[in-house]
């Protein structure tokens, strides 16, 4: 089990490993980890999707806000280079941190597939909240992408990232001091 300082240190080391590579993105995805199913990158409930949208829309200092839609296709990163899972015991969500290639591949999903993404950019992060629909099934996802800065310390970027993720998780279900971080590499 890890405390917050140890978790930030591990994330800082992860950032240090990949931040200088211009072909790599570092992303933090919300979902839930289980030993049986692995990590499922879903918000699971429209209610939590709406809570996160309301949280993001309440901020008035975004540098950039964009909405994108796609039909029949999705884009996927070509390769995940490395990943770490942070379990929040007693929390509605866990975090998957990935280092993945920026290069994307366009993938056909189905004739009924629709994807809508909202992105909100500010300083070192881009928040991405997405809804997908396929054959009447709705899925909701949230990611936080780090925009590394060579003049900003890795510890600061790690701490800032985890605080932003905690804010998003807290709007869906409270995080207390009783929540424990557990790292799965």
C-alpha positions as CSV (number, residue, x, y, z in Angstrom):
1,X,0.0,0.0,0.0
2,X,1.1,3.5,-0.7
3,X,0.5,6.9,0.8
4,X,0.0,10.0,-1.3
5,X,3.7,11.0,-1.1
6,X,4.9,7.6,-2.3
7,X,2.2,7.6,-5.0
8,X,3.4,11.0,-6.3
9,X,7.0,9.8,-6.3
10,X,6.1,6.8,-8.4
11,X,4.1,9.0,-10.8
12,X,7.0,11.5,-10.9
13,X,9.4,8.7,-11.9
14,X,6.9,7.6,-14.6
15,X,6.7,11.1,-16.0
16,X,10.5,11.4,-15.9
17,X,10.9,8.3,-18.0
18,X,8.6,9.5,-20.8
19,X,8.3,13.3,-20.8
20,X,11.2,14.0,-23.1
21,X,9.9,11.7,-25.9
22,X,7.9,13.9,-28.3
23,X,6.2,10.7,-29.7
24,X,4.7,9.7,-26.3
25,X,1.5,11.0,-24.5
26,X,1.0,10.5,-20.7
27,X,-2.6,9.9,-19.9
28,X,-4.6,9.3,-16.7
29,X,-7.9,7.4,-17.3
30,X,-10.7,6.8,-14.9
31,X,-12.2,3.3,-14.6
32,X,-12.2,0.4,-12.3
33,X,-9.6,-2.3,-11.8
34,X,-10.5,-5.9,-10.8
35,X,-8.3,-9.0,-10.9
36,X,-10.9,-10.8,-13.0
37,X,-11.5,-8.1,-15.7
38,X,-8.4,-6.0,-15.5
39,X,-8.9,-2.2,-16.0
40,X,-12.2,-1.1,-17.5
41,X,-12.0,2.5,-18.8
42,X,-15.6,3.6,-18.1
43,X,-17.4,6.0,-16.0
44,X,-20.2,3.4,-15.9
45,X,-23.1,5.9,-15.2
46,X,-24.4,8.9,-17.1
47,X,-25.0,10.6,-13.7
48,X,-21.2,10.7,-13.1
49,X,-20.6,11.8,-16.7
50,X,-23.0,14.7,-16.0
51,X,-21.3,15.6,-12.7
52,X,-17.9,15.7,-14.4
53,X,-19.3,17.8,-17.3
54,X,-20.8,20.2,-14.7
55,X,-17.5,20.4,-12.9
56,X,-15.6,21.2,-16.1
57,X,-18.2,23.7,-17.3
58,X,-18.0,25.6,-14.0
59,X,-14.4,26.6,-14.7
60,X,-14.2,30.0,-16.5
61,X,-10.4,30.0,-17.2
62,X,-10.0,27.4,-19.9
63,X,-7.4,28.2,-22.5
64,X,-9.2,26.1,-25.1
65,X,-12.4,24.2,-25.2
66,X,-13.3,22.0,-28.2
67,X,-15.9,19.5,-29.2
68,X,-15.4,16.7,-31.7
69,X,-17.7,14.0,-33.1
70,X,-17.1,11.0,-35.2
71,X,-19.3,8.3,-36.7
72,X,-18.6,4.7,-37.6
73,X,-14.9,5.1,-36.7
74,X,-12.7,5.7,-33.7
75,X,-9.0,6.5,-33.4
76,X,-6.8,4.5,-31.2
77,X,-3.2,5.1,-30.1
78,X,-0.9,2.6,-32.0
79,X,0.9,1.3,-28.9
80,X,0.8,1.6,-25.1
81,X,4.4,1.7,-24.1
82,X,4.0,1.4,-20.3
83,X,1.2,1.6,-17.7
84,X,0.6,1.8,-14.0
85,X,-2.7,1.3,-12.2
86,X,-3.5,3.2,-9.1
87,X,-6.3,1.6,-7.0
88,X,-8.3,3.8,-4.7
89,X,-9.7,1.5,-2.1
90,X,-13.2,2.5,-1.2
91,X,-13.5,5.0,-4.1
92,X,-15.8,4.8,-7.1
93,X,-12.8,4.8,-9.5
94,X,-9.2,3.8,-10.0
95,X,-6.7,5.4,-12.4
96,X,-4.8,3.9,-15.3
97,X,-1.7,5.9,-16.2
98,X,-0.3,5.1,-19.6
99,X,2.6,6.2,-21.8
100,X,1.3,5.7,-25.3
101,X,2.3,6.7,-28.8
102,X,0.9,9.9,-30.2
103,X,0.5,8.2,-33.6
104,X,-3.1,7.2,-34.1
105,X,-4.8,4.5,-36.1
106,X,-8.3,5.0,-37.5
107,X,-10.5,1.9,-36.7
108,X,-13.9,1.1,-38.1
109,X,-16.4,0.3,-35.3
110,X,-19.9,-0.1,-36.9
111,X,-22.5,1.6,-38.9
112,X,-24.2,2.7,-35.7
113,X,-21.2,3.9,-33.8
114,X,-21.1,7.6,-32.7
115,X,-18.5,9.2,-30.5
116,X,-18.5,12.7,-29.0
117,X,-15.6,14.2,-27.2
118,X,-15.3,17.5,-25.2
119,X,-11.8,18.7,-24.4
120,X,-10.8,21.4,-22.0
121,X,-7.2,22.6,-21.9
122,X,-5.4,24.6,-19.2
123,X,-1.7,24.9,-18.4
124,X,-0.2,21.4,-18.1
125,X,-3.4,19.3,-18.7
126,X,-6.1,18.6,-21.2
127,X,-9.3,17.1,-19.8
128,X,-11.2,14.8,-22.2
129,X,-14.7,13.5,-21.5
130,X,-16.2,11.3,-24.1
131,X,-19.5,9.5,-24.8
132,X,-19.8,6.6,-27.3
133,X,-22.9,4.9,-28.6
134,X,-23.0,1.7,-30.5
135,X,-26.1,-0.5,-31.1
136,X,-27.9,1.5,-28.4
137,X,-25.2,0.9,-25.8
138,X,-23.9,4.2,-24.2
139,X,-20.4,4.4,-22.7
140,X,-18.7,7.3,-20.9
141,X,-15.0,7.9,-20.5
142,X,-12.7,10.4,-18.9
143,X,-9.0,11.1,-19.5
144,X,-6.6,13.6,-18.3
145,X,-3.6,14.2,-20.6
146,X,-0.4,15.6,-19.2
147,X,1.3,18.4,-21.3
148,X,4.9,18.0,-20.0
149,X,6.9,21.1,-19.6
150,X,10.7,20.8,-19.4
151,X,10.8,23.7,-16.9
152,X,8.3,22.2,-14.5
153,X,9.4,19.6,-12.0
154,X,8.2,16.0,-12.4
155,X,7.1,16.0,-8.8
156,X,4.9,19.1,-9.4
157,X,3.4,17.6,-12.6
158,X,2.7,14.3,-10.7
159,X,1.1,16.1,-7.7
160,X,-0.9,18.5,-10.0
161,X,-2.2,15.5,-12.0
162,X,-3.2,13.5,-9.0
163,X,-5.0,16.5,-7.4
164,X,-6.9,17.1,-10.7
165,X,-7.9,13.4,-10.8
166,X,-8.9,13.5,-7.2
167,X,-11.1,16.5,-7.9
168,X,-12.9,14.7,-10.7
169,X,-13.3,11.5,-8.6
170,X,-14.6,13.6,-5.7
171,X,-17.3,15.1,-7.7
172,X,-18.6,11.5,-8.4
173,X,-18.0,10.1,-4.9
174,X,-16.2,11.4,-2.0
175,X,-12.5,10.6,-1.4
176,X,-11.5,10.7,2.2
177,X,-8.3,10.2,4.1
178,X,-9.4,6.6,4.5
179,X,-8.9,6.0,0.8
180,X,-5.7,4.2,0.2
181,X,-3.6,4.2,-3.0
182,X,-2.3,0.9,-4.2
183,X,0.0,0.7,-7.1
184,X,-0.2,-2.2,-9.7
185,X,2.5,-2.1,-12.3
